[in-house]
Amino acid sequence: MRSEGLALREVVINGAKRRLRPVMMTATITAFGLIPLLFASGPGSEIQRPLAIVVIGGLITATALTLMLLPILYLRFAFPKQENSNG
């Protein structure tokens, strides 16, 4: 999109919108798959429960970073700003 002449801000917003659904679907399905581990009560549950909590927390954090922080960082640092040569 950038090579087609779109402004950097539009490219970042459109890219984030395009990635929203796949990232959210992947994180949501994975978190739902780990819910049975949260409620496990049999042998080994003392290992499964904390592991599920950590993985679900990581999914939430990674999703937030992917959808919010990375586009902001790309917008800020993607292309160096040209400096004025006014001496």
C-alpha positions, -999 to +999 in steps of 0.1 A: +000+000+000+029+023+007+043+018-027+010+026-042+013+061-028-010+059+003+000+080+033+019+062+060-009+069+085-035+053+062-013+023+056-009+017+093-046+021+100-056-002+071-030-028+081-042-029+117-078-033+105-069-061+082-050-080+110-077-074+137-099-104+128-072-131+123-053-121+155-085-119+176-098-152+163-065-170+169-061-157+204-097-163+213-098-199+201-065-207+219-078-191+251-110-211+249-090-242+244-072-236+276-102-230+298-106-267+307-071-265+322-082-237+344-108-258+360-089-291+362-090-308+396-074-341+390-038-353+393-014-328+377-038-299+380-013-280+402+009-277+371-019-273+345-037-244+362-007-220+366+004-229+331-030-221+316-031-187+335+003-177+322-005-187+286-039-169+286-022-138+301+005-140+274-022-143+247-040-112+260-007-092+262+006-103+228-028-095+212-028-061+227+008-054+217+002-067+181-029-047+175-020-015+193+016-010+201+032-024+169+012-001+145+021+029+167+058+020+167+057+014+129+041+048+124+068+064+146+099+046+134+092+032+100+108+059+079+133+084+093+122+120+091+142+142+069+162+169+087+162+205+076+196+216+063+192+252+075+225+250+093 
